[in-house]
Amino acid sequence: MLINKQKSLLNKIISKFTSFDKILLMIHENPDGDTLAAASALFLNFKKNSKNPAMVCRDLVPKPFMFLPAVDQIHHDLLFGDFEIIVVIDCGDLRRTGFADRLKKFACTKKKILINIDHHPKNDLHKLASYNLVDQNASSTAEIVYELLLKMGAELDKDMATALLAGLYTDTGGFKHANTSAKTLEIAAELMRLGGRIKTISRNVSLNRSIASMRLWGLALSRMRRNSMGIVSSVVTREDLEKCEAVEEDLAGVVNLINSVPDSRAAILFYETADGKIRASLRTESDDVDVSRLAALFGGGGHKKASGFTIDGRLQLDKNRWQIVLN
């Protein structure tokens, strides 16, 4: 259990939160439900305790997560020097923060504190941070934040419970993925007892599909291929997005569905981004497959069962086969 193993670390972090008022919560680029949920819960707790917290994220909040409390208060840029503590939440590496150079400068500034809260494997943020509250066995960063808040003696209200429950829900695929442990379900049950709105979460995250997104999913599913190694893959181009009148965030969840093919070892979804790159999302439920190792070969990262990477290039159809053309 995180609290038993890292009691001393938790006490040090809580001491910093008690001693300082100006706290910046950093949400990673292309934010998902976990990073938004964990940040939201911490933000609400600090507000309750008369602190001066703020949240920052380089990108916009995807529509499915607009229901989360306080996400309308997220800034897209701030002066880091105005804060005494920066808490980096759920970032697999420094680059994913969207503010790498400025974060390095902050970490090197005297009397400034950088706290890394995460469930990804060790990365370049670990060397930079003053404190690393990291548990790779946790289902999500929201699970870690839940334990941190308990240790802080926080009184979880309905909004905080809903936020944390959303983090657990999204990072476990609605409690379907292999990272769903008995502990995760126990925490989820407690959050529901505290007023966590599971119906609101499932309606927004799992059932919030527009006609445009369903068309896009149909295209992705129609292109599924399985190779001799048992890897199922598909592709989506910018042209597909335009034809379907969809946006990138409509792809959320597609790779998980592709990964549900029986007897497949892993799934990969390749899609073109607006800045002329190809992003790959990798998933697996196999215990003997580590997709993070494949992602690392291309400069990416993530978890053993959920990772990704980005390369410069475009997708091209050649004789009924999709190919990656590098820039």
C-alpha positions as CSV (number, residue, x, y, z in Angstrom):
1,M,0.0,0.0,0.0
2,L,1.4,3.4,-1.0
3,I,0.8,5.1,2.4
4,N,2.6,2.3,4.3
5,K,5.6,2.2,2.0
6,Q,6.0,6.0,1.6
7,K,4.8,7.4,4.9
8,S,7.8,9.6,5.4
9,L,7.5,11.0,1.8
10,L,3.8,11.7,2.2
11,N,4.5,13.6,5.5
12,K,7.1,15.7,3.8
13,I,4.8,16.6,0.9
14,I,1.9,17.3,3.2
15,S,4.2,19.6,5.3
16,K,5.0,21.6,2.1
17,F,1.3,21.9,1.2
18,T,0.7,23.1,4.8
19,S,3.6,25.6,4.8
20,F,2.9,27.2,1.3
21,D,-0.1,28.8,-0.2
22,K,0.6,29.4,-3.9
23,I,0.3,26.0,-5.6
24,L,0.2,25.3,-9.3
25,L,-1.3,22.0,-10.5
26,M,0.1,21.0,-13.9
27,I,-2.1,18.9,-16.2
28,H,-0.4,17.1,-19.1
29,E,-0.8,17.8,-22.8
30,N,-3.8,16.2,-24.6
31,P,-5.4,15.7,-21.2
32,D,-7.2,12.5,-20.3
33,G,-9.7,11.8,-17.5
34,D,-7.0,10.8,-15.0
35,T,-4.9,13.9,-15.1
36,L,-7.9,16.2,-15.1
37,A,-9.6,14.3,-12.3
38,A,-6.6,14.2,-10.0
39,A,-5.9,17.9,-10.6
40,S,-9.6,18.8,-10.0
41,A,-9.7,16.9,-6.7
42,L,-6.5,18.5,-5.4
43,F,-7.7,22.0,-6.5
44,L,-11.0,21.7,-4.7
45,N,-9.2,20.5,-1.5
46,F,-6.7,23.4,-1.6
47,K,-9.6,25.8,-2.1
48,K,-11.4,24.4,0.9
49,N,-8.2,24.9,3.0
50,S,-7.9,28.6,2.0
51,K,-4.9,28.1,-0.3
52,N,-4.3,29.8,-3.6
53,P,-4.2,27.0,-6.1
54,A,-4.4,27.2,-9.9
55,M,-4.4,24.7,-12.7
56,V,-2.6,24.9,-16.0
57,C,-2.7,22.8,-19.2
58,R,-1.3,23.6,-22.6
59,D,-4.4,22.1,-24.4
60,L,-8.1,22.4,-24.2
61,V,-10.2,20.1,-22.0
62,P,-11.9,17.4,-24.2
63,K,-15.7,17.7,-24.3
64,P,-16.3,14.3,-22.5
65,F,-14.5,15.7,-19.4
66,M,-16.2,19.1,-19.3
67,F,-18.5,17.8,-16.6
68,L,-15.6,17.5,-14.1
69,P,-15.8,20.1,-11.3
70,A,-13.5,23.2,-11.6
71,V,-12.1,22.3,-15.1
72,D,-13.6,25.6,-16.3
73,Q,-10.9,27.3,-14.2
74,I,-7.9,25.7,-16.0
75,H,-5.5,28.2,-17.5
76,H,-3.5,27.6,-20.7
77,D,-0.5,29.6,-19.5
78,L,0.6,31.3,-16.3
79,L,3.8,32.8,-14.8
80,F,5.4,29.9,-13.0
81,G,7.4,32.3,-10.8
82,D,4.2,33.4,-9.1
83,F,3.9,30.0,-7.4
84,E,5.9,28.4,-4.6
85,I,5.0,24.8,-5.5
86,I,4.3,23.2,-8.8
87,V,2.6,19.7,-8.7
88,V,3.0,17.8,-12.0
89,I,0.2,15.3,-12.3
90,D,0.2,12.1,-14.3
91,C,2.9,13.1,-16.7
92,G,4.8,10.2,-18.3
93,D,7.8,12.4,-19.0
94,L,8.9,16.0,-18.9
95,R,8.1,16.7,-22.5
96,R,4.5,15.7,-21.9
97,T,4.0,18.6,-19.5
98,G,4.0,21.0,-22.5
99,F,6.3,23.4,-20.5
100,A,9.5,21.4,-20.3
101,D,12.1,24.3,-20.5
102,R,10.2,26.5,-18.1
103,L,9.7,23.7,-15.7
104,K,13.4,23.0,-15.7
105,K,14.1,26.6,-14.8
106,F,11.5,26.6,-12.0
107,A,13.0,23.4,-10.5
108,C,16.4,25.0,-10.4
109,T,15.2,28.2,-8.7
110,K,16.0,28.4,-5.0
111,K,13.2,27.8,-2.6
112,K,10.8,26.5,-5.3
113,I,9.4,23.1,-4.9
114,L,8.5,20.6,-7.7
115,I,6.3,17.6,-6.8
116,N,5.7,14.8,-9.2
117,I,2.6,12.6,-8.6
118,D,2.3,9.8,-11.1
119,H,1.8,6.1,-11.8
120,H,4.1,5.9,-14.9
121,P,7.5,4.2,-14.8
122,K,10.5,6.3,-13.8
123,N,11.4,9.0,-16.3
124,D,13.2,12.3,-16.6
125,L,10.8,14.1,-14.2
126,H,12.1,12.0,-11.4
127,K,15.6,13.7,-11.4
128,L,14.0,17.1,-11.7
129,A,11.4,16.9,-8.9
130,S,12.0,17.7,-5.3
131,Y,9.6,14.9,-4.4
132,N,8.3,11.9,-6.4
133,L,5.1,10.4,-5.2
134,V,4.9,7.6,-7.7
135,D,3.3,4.1,-7.5
136,Q,3.5,2.1,-10.7
137,N,1.1,-0.5,-9.2
138,A,-1.7,2.1,-8.9
139,S,-4.5,1.9,-11.4
140,S,-4.3,5.7,-11.9
141,T,-2.9,8.9,-10.5
142,A,-6.4,9.6,-9.1
143,E,-5.9,6.5,-6.9
144,I,-2.6,7.9,-5.5
145,V,-4.3,11.3,-5.0
146,Y,-7.1,9.6,-3.1
147,E,-4.6,8.1,-0.6
148,L,-2.8,11.4,-0.4
149,L,-6.0,13.3,0.5
150,L,-6.9,10.7,3.1
151,K,-3.5,11.1,4.7
152,M,-4.1,14.9,4.7
153,G,-7.3,14.4,6.6
154,A,-9.4,15.9,3.7
155,E,-13.1,15.7,3.8
156,L,-14.2,14.4,0.4
157,D,-17.4,16.0,-0.8
158,K,-19.5,14.9,-3.8
159,D,-17.5,16.9,-6.3
160,M,-14.2,15.6,-5.1
161,A,-15.5,12.0,-5.0
162,T,-16.9,12.4,-8.5
163,A,-13.6,13.7,-9.8
164,L,-11.5,10.9,-8.3
165,L,-14.0,8.2,-9.4
166,A,-13.8,9.6,-12.9
167,G,-10.0,9.2,-12.8
168,L,-10.3,5.6,-11.8
169,Y,-13.1,4.9,-14.3
170,T,-11.2,6.3,-17.3
171,D,-7.8,4.8,-16.6
172,T,-9.3,1.3,-16.1
173,G,-11.5,1.5,-19.1
174,G,-14.7,1.5,-17.0
175,F,-13.1,-1.1,-14.6
176,K,-12.5,-3.5,-17.5
177,H,-8.7,-3.3,-17.9
178,A,-6.2,-5.6,-16.2
179,N,-5.1,-2.7,-14.0
180,T,-8.4,-2.9,-12.1
181,S,-7.4,-4.4,-8.7
182,A,-9.5,-5.3,-5.7
183,K,-8.1,-2.1,-4.1
184,T,-9.3,0.0,-7.0
185,L,-12.8,-1.4,-6.7
186,E,-12.8,-0.8,-2.9
187,I,-11.8,2.8,-3.5
188,A,-14.4,3.2,-6.2
189,A,-17.1,1.9,-3.8
190,E,-16.0,4.3,-1.1
191,L,-16.1,7.2,-3.5
192,M,-19.7,6.2,-4.6
193,R,-20.7,6.1,-0.9
194,L,-19.3,9.7,-0.6
195,G,-21.5,10.8,-3.5
196,G,-19.4,10.1,-6.6
197,R,-21.8,10.3,-9.5
198,I,-21.0,7.1,-11.6
199,K,-24.0,7.7,-13.9
200,T,-22.7,11.1,-14.8
201,I,-19.3,9.7,-15.5
202,S,-20.4,6.8,-17.6
203,R,-22.8,9.0,-19.6
204,N,-20.2,11.6,-20.4
205,V,-17.2,9.3,-20.9
206,S,-18.6,6.1,-22.4
207,L,-22.0,7.0,-23.8
208,N,-21.2,10.5,-25.2
209,R,-20.8,9.6,-28.9
210,S,-21.8,11.9,-31.7
211,I,-22.7,10.8,-35.2
212,A,-19.4,12.1,-36.4
213,S,-17.4,10.1,-33.9
214,M,-19.4,6.9,-34.7
215,R,-18.7,7.3,-38.4
216,L,-15.0,7.8,-37.6
217,W,-15.0,4.6,-35.4
218,G,-16.6,2.7,-38.2
219,L,-13.8,3.7,-40.6
220,A,-11.2,2.7,-38.0
221,L,-12.8,-0.7,-37.4
222,S,-13.2,-1.3,-41.1
223,R,-9.4,-1.0,-41.6
224,M,-8.4,-3.4,-38.8
225,R,-5.7,-5.8,-39.7
226,R,-4.0,-8.6,-37.7
227,N,-0.4,-9.6,-38.4
228,S,1.3,-12.9,-37.8
229,M,2.5,-11.8,-34.3
230,G,-1.1,-11.3,-33.2
231,I,-1.0,-7.5,-33.2
232,V,-4.2,-5.8,-34.4
233,S,-3.8,-2.4,-36.0
234,S,-5.8,0.3,-37.7
235,V,-5.2,3.8,-39.2
236,V,-7.1,7.1,-39.3
237,T,-6.0,10.1,-41.5
238,R,-6.7,13.8,-41.4
239,E,-8.9,13.3,-44.5
240,D,-11.0,10.8,-42.5
241,L,-11.5,13.4,-39.8
242,E,-12.7,15.9,-42.3
243,K,-15.0,13.6,-44.1
244,C,-16.6,12.5,-40.9
245,E,-16.7,16.1,-39.6
246,A,-15.0,14.7,-36.5
247,V,-12.1,15.9,-34.3
248,E,-9.1,14.2,-32.8
249,E,-10.8,13.7,-29.4
250,D,-13.5,11.6,-31.1
251,L,-10.8,8.8,-31.4
252,A,-10.7,8.4,-27.6
253,G,-11.5,4.7,-26.8
254,V,-11.0,3.4,-30.4
255,V,-7.7,1.6,-29.5
256,N,-9.4,-0.1,-26.5
257,L,-12.1,-1.5,-28.7
258,I,-9.6,-2.7,-31.3
259,N,-7.7,-4.4,-28.4
260,S,-10.8,-6.5,-27.5
261,V,-10.3,-8.8,-30.5
262,P,-10.0,-12.4,-29.0
263,D,-6.6,-13.9,-28.9
264,S,-4.9,-10.7,-30.0
265,R,-1.6,-9.9,-28.2
266,A,-1.7,-6.1,-28.6
267,A,-3.5,-3.3,-30.5
268,I,-2.1,-0.2,-32.2
269,L,-4.0,2.7,-33.6
270,F,-2.0,5.1,-35.9
271,Y,-3.6,8.5,-36.6
272,E,-2.4,11.7,-38.2
273,T,-2.3,14.9,-36.1
274,A,-2.9,18.4,-37.2
275,D,0.8,19.3,-37.0
276,G,1.9,16.8,-39.6
277,K,2.8,13.9,-37.3
278,I,1.6,10.4,-36.7
279,R,0.6,9.4,-33.2
280,A,0.4,5.8,-32.2
281,S,-1.7,4.5,-29.2
282,L,-0.7,1.0,-28.0
283,R,-2.8,-1.3,-25.7
284,T,-2.5,-4.8,-24.5
285,E,-4.2,-7.1,-21.9
286,S,-1.5,-9.8,-22.2
287,D,0.8,-10.2,-19.2
288,D,3.7,-11.3,-21.4
289,V,3.6,-8.2,-23.6
290,D,5.1,-4.8,-22.6
291,V,3.9,-2.1,-25.1
292,S,6.0,0.5,-23.3
293,R,9.2,-1.1,-24.6
294,L,7.9,-0.7,-28.2
295,A,6.9,2.9,-27.6
296,A,10.3,3.6,-26.1
297,L,12.0,2.6,-29.4
298,F,10.3,5.5,-31.0
299,G,10.9,8.0,-28.3
300,G,7.5,7.4,-26.5
301,G,6.6,5.9,-23.3
302,G,3.8,5.0,-20.9
303,H,2.7,1.9,-19.0
304,K,3.3,-1.8,-19.7
305,K,-0.2,-2.2,-21.0
306,A,-0.9,1.3,-22.3
307,S,1.6,3.5,-24.1
308,G,2.1,5.7,-27.1
309,F,4.6,7.6,-29.3
310,T,4.7,10.3,-32.0
311,I,6.8,10.4,-35.2
312,D,7.1,12.8,-38.1
313,G,5.3,11.4,-41.1
314,R,2.0,10.7,-42.8
315,L,-0.1,7.7,-43.7
316,Q,-0.4,6.6,-47.3
317,L,-2.5,3.9,-49.0
318,D,-0.4,1.8,-51.4
319,K,-2.0,-1.2,-53.1
320,N,-4.6,-1.7,-50.4
321,R,-2.0,-1.5,-47.7
322,W,-1.5,1.5,-45.4
323,Q,2.1,2.6,-45.0
324,I,3.9,5.1,-42.9
325,V,5.9,7.7,-44.9
326,L,8.5,9.5,-42.8
327,N,9.1,13.2,-43.3
